Each structure stands twice: as structure tokens, then as C-alpha cells.
Amino acid sequence: MSGARTSGGGLEPLQGGRLALATIGISVVTAMTVLDSTIANVALPTIAGNLGVASSQGTWVITFFGVANAIAIPLTGWLARRFGEVRLYFWSTFLFVAASFLCGVSSSLGMLIAFRIVQGAAAGPLIPLSQSLLLACYPHEKRGIALSLWSMTIVLAPILGPILGGYICDNSTWHWIFFVNVPVGFVSLFLLRVPLEGRETPTARNPIDAVGLGLLIVGVGCLQLMLDEGKDKDWFASGYIVILGVCAVIGLVLLVVWELTEEHPVVDLSLFRHRNFAVGTVCISLGFLLYFAAVVLLPMMLQTRLGYTALWAGLSLAPVGVFPVLLAPIIGRFASRLDMRIMVTLSFIVFAICFFWRTRFAPNMDFAFIVWPQFVQGIGVALFFMPLTSIIISGLGPRDIANASSLSNCTRVLAGSIGSSIATTVWERQEALHHVRLTEAVNPFNPVAARGLHDLSSLGLSPEQAKAWIANEITRQGFLIGFNELFWLGGVLFLCLAGLVWLSTPIHRKGHA
């Protein structure tokens, strides 16, 4: 019987066809959810043009999804305790699919934003619950396989998002970016109906922590809005961003103080008392901050400074998925025999090598030089998510896993937003600095600059055209130098993280995940 329980009160692991159906169904829902966070990015100009709004207004489609998602993720543990993990998972999936359909039929920006908020809120519990439910389906000794499969999905979906989004926009209408979720979601619900029957987790009608919920919405919501809007509004030069920042700090500080003393907290911060949870969460958040910053910067540089199309910029990210697909089954099979800290250390070292490799990017590099570091980085990605997730949940009881997953995923998502915001801002400011320095070198007294102007004139360019070409090249060179500097710093930080993970305790001994 699928819902049978062990003598300790936990659920019996699934076997055979039920296990296969559960794995496929949960993986598909996870992929659909993660993919949706990136698939709309490349379609924003198309959506804005079709709805008759400015491109700057179109970005709210991304912003409000992120805000709703960031708020909903840490609520997962409390919602799961109140309604049950299986019930919450099914209803969240159904709501996500329904909101996707409504996004597709939206005829105005206001409608689209409203349904994207619903979609983001519904997506929040799906990632943490997918992890918790998948672990419950596998025997204790095969948790590594479950986490490897989950990690592979988390890695591949964001990469496929821009590629699929670009293809849909080029060959159909933007509405299908959202419509594609409908058949995928309903098929997944059908597949999961049988294997998850009778596997509901215990519930408790704890009182609603209204104060904690309010502080969570204010703190996390304002922080996410600040990160999404800051760059466009010149950060703290804008009064709007200053207000958001102050509200975020006050809200988050009060949230921590309140939740640590609340009997039934909406966010269980007591998990940070567990050494491995604290160290693992810090490492996965900081590692993801650096990784996601690179995911944002690389296609941005290719498109804006090197003339690549959105599709080819998206394809440049794809090779990172090769090694995770190949290594996931192997890592999962031998995970119980390995020290997770060694695997994480190797991951961070590979990341550092690839980041240092990218510091040699130049204007005349070919596509292969762009792709090879991304291909090798796949080894680091394969050794990143699963081992750190294992460290995070090690030593925790079944009822704490949903809480741990939701809290660690919340910090990871927020870290990704922080990383992309900081990276793009610093990149632009480094370009401005290098632009000034390079411009100073272009003067009549510099023989190299004079020779360059003469060569351009000999090609038929007027003096004004030659100066315009040089100005454009200086801008491009400034961005490339800034890009290389950021990746050098990222490489150094990854080496620091390689040491930080050793503050955790080994988890391959008996009694741990």
C-alpha cells in the first residue's frame, strides 16, 4: 500500500512503477516551475510591444512574479504543517497551471501582472515541497539519487528557459510561453495522483502568526522590489529605493526578533541552531549568488557588446548542463559513501577555475572560447546542489525537512536576486571608470591613437566617423575589462567558500542523510 507507514511513523518508500511515476511527475512540475522564472525574460520586448506599453513597464511582469515567489517560499513550512504537504503540492500546482492559462489570455498589462502575482505565489511552495516529497518517496540509503535528480532539474530548467522562450517568440506568439504550462501541469497531476495517494503528512491547526506574516511580506517584498528596481532608478539616488531599503531592513530585523520568540512562527528560524543547516544554507546561498550573477552577465555581454542574438546567447549557457546529466546518477549512487564536504570543495574549485578562465575574454574570441568554460563549469554545478542540500537536511527529522527546504530555498532565491543586481550595477560602474581611463589615452600626443585614427581615415571614414568608431570600441573594451574583473573577484570568492564548507560536520556516517 502506497500510504503505509513505518514503525517510527514515517512513510514507507515507494517501489517500482509508483516510484518511477512519482519521480517523473515531481521532476516535471519542478522543471516547469523553475523554467517559468526565466522563460519570460527574452519575451519582454515582444510582450510590451503587443500590449502597447513601454519596455520599462514590461519588466513588472518579471518583478511581481519574483516578489510573490520570494514571499511564498518561506511560507511553505507553515502551510505544509497546516494543510499537509501533498494537499498543498497538488493545489499549488493546480493554481500555477490555472494562473498560467490566465496569463496567456491576458489582454492588458494589468491583467498579466495580476495573474503573474498569483503564478509566483503558487510557484513558491512547489520547489521546497518537490524536494521534501521526493525524499520521502526514496529509501533512506537512496536519498542521494533523489537529490541528484532534483538538482539536475534545478540546473537545467533555468538554462532551457531563455532558449525555449526565444524559440516560441520567433515561431509563435508570446501567449504560448504561458500556455505550454497547462498540458504539462495537468499531465504531472495525473501522474502523481496514484503514487502520492495516502501519503499525506500530519497536520496541525496552529494559530496564524499574523505579525510574522505581515513582517515577512513587508521585509521580503520590499527587498525584492528594491533589487529588481534599483539599477533602473540609480539605487539610493532615488527616494523610492531608499524607502524600500529602509522598509526592508526594518521588516527583516523585526521578523527575526519576532520569530525567535513566537511559539508558532511562520518562518522557523530555529533551524539555524543546527550547525550543518546554517553552514550549508550560507554556502548554497553565496555560491548561488555568484553562479546566478554569471548566468545573468554572460548572455548580457554577448548580446549587448559582442553582437550575439538572444537565441545564441541562450545557447552559450547550455553546455553547463552536460556534466550534471551525466554525473547525477553516479553521484547519487555513491553519495552515501562520500564526504559531501569534499564534493562541495571540488565544486567551488571548479567554479573558481572557470571564473578565472573567463577573465581572458576578449573582443576577438570565438564561440568555442565562450562555450568551453561553461562546459567545464558543469562539473562544478553537478557537485554543487546535491551535496549542499544533503548537508542542509542532515540530522533533521522528516517534519523539519519541508521547513528547512523552504527556508534554504528562500535565502538562495534572494541571494540570486542580490547577485544579479550587484553584478550588473558594478559592471556598468566599472565600465564608466575604464571608459574615462581609455578615453584619456586617445589624444593627439599618443602615437598609437594617432596611428589608429590615420588607419581608420585610410579606410574611407570621415574624422567624425572614425572618432565615433573609437568611442564605441572604448565602451565595448570598458565593459569587457569590467566583465573580466568581476569574474576574477568571483573566482577568489569561490576559493573562500571552499574553506567555509568545512565548518560543517561529516554526514556520511550512520543516521544521517
Helices and strands as residue ranges (DSSP letters): H 16-39, G 41-43, H 44-51, H 55-58, H 60-72, G 73-75, H 76-83, H 85-104, H 109-123, H 126-137, G 140-142, H 143-171, H 176-179, H 181-193, H 210-229, G 235-237, H 239-261, G 269-273, H 275-305, H 310-315, G 318-321, H 322-334, G 335-337, H 340-358, H 367-382, H 385-393, H 398-441, H 447-458, H 463-500, G 501-503
